[in-house]
């Protein structure tokens, strides 16, 4: 009898092992963390018609990507995939009439995670986007994300930041209460500058730098031959990247920290932004004066972005000894400050 019981027990164990092998499930560790999730871009019944995805029907869609972030908007990279165009990001596939795929994370995750999806055309321009949250371990680790055309101000951007400008909408540059015909297309038709082909601007999330608040840096002085001089920056929207390139090309790794003729140098605002790598991207820059103002108007006043009430640097000079900064808390005034002042910094990127 004992022999029979032993044999039955062995057969039961083998049967369980067979079932587990034949029915793959998301990998997990002893703490219940999971690393595999199913993503679909269908038409969820609990969404209003205006929110439903049109991404599946658009013939201009060439690529669709899914990216995962934790609760603090830190990118949770996907496992290495030799076929992936963007490492750390999962490329979805068109299965029948809908885009879907399996996201396999490099490291297991837990708690609430955010799935951001976006679609690009053959030129790499963003056509659709959408994001939604999933509590790891619920809904069979499957999520259906509704998408919409483009991005709205305040949406999560591809780097996990906050979208604060849409070039197709433009902005009221002359502050006359309306967006005039010449007050849009600042990025895509930006003369000789470097943002051609982009439509949106996003600012990095809080936590981009070590610490619980945005760091402070000097703007720095450019003094190549013993006298402070400007590098030729601009205040207009679309020039933050160009400004940053100019400043870092001439001031190099460190800049003078005082307007007098001392030799003290330090890392400075534009360089910190240019060197930042976050959300899977390395194309960050210090926003120009107009871009910084839009960050305040479109995000800060709407309680988005977790900004400090303190002063922030722009990348726009005001003569050889000063540069433009903005106070977020009060009336949002923009003022010129000595380049030696310490002000907060938050990087921006275009896409």
Secondary structure, 3 states (H helix, E strand, C coil): CHHHHHHHHHHHHHHHHHHHHHCCCCCECCCCCEEEEEEECCCCCCCCHHHCCCCCCCCCCCEEEEEEECCCCCECCECCCCCCCCCCCEECEEECCEEEEEEEEEEEECCEEEEEEEEECCCCCEEEEEEEEEECCCHHHEEECCCEECCCCCCECCCCCEEEEECCCCCCCCCCCCCCCCCCCCCCCCCCCCCCCCCEEEECCCCCCCCCCCCEEECCECCCCCCCCCCCCCCCCCCHHHHHHHHHHHHCCCEECCCCCCCCEECEHHHHHHHCCECCECCCEECCHHHHHHHHHHCHHHCCCCCCCCEEEEEEECCCCEEEEEECCCCCCEEEEECCCCEECCEEEEC
